[in-house]
Amino acid sequence: MQLKILKYDPEKEYFFREGCFINELSNTDDDPELSVARVRVRVGDCTAWHRLEGRIERYVILRGIGLVEIGDMTPTRVSEGDLVVIPAGCRQRIRNIGENELIFLALCTPRFLETSYREMGS
């Protein structure tokens, strides 16, 4: 891997079918062990139940207040500075319960591939 600085580009943000906005900060073949995405969830919105096959995901909450649900765990309030660790294959979703947008980093190991994303029913 080469030394590099990847500049944030707000124009790269897109709406993902999960129900949130994604900006892939780093997700490339030359760094297959990790992907980093900036995730934005609008006020009152909730992502769809889903799981990632073969990927451990971590949420680093940067701004806002969320209610995260992982597997059969009791829904838990999260806010700035909290870290959520989601085992591979575990169902998950997060709801924005605050008055402002919920912003967090999603770090996947190995890196996120859309083929690993599985939608789940309610």
Secondary structure, DSSP 8 states (H G I E B T S, - for coil): ---------GGG-EEETTTEEEEEEE--TTSTT-EEEEEEE-TT-B---EEETT-EEEEEEEESEEEEEETTS--EEEETT-EEEE-TT--EEEEE-SSS-EEEEEEEES---GGGEEE---
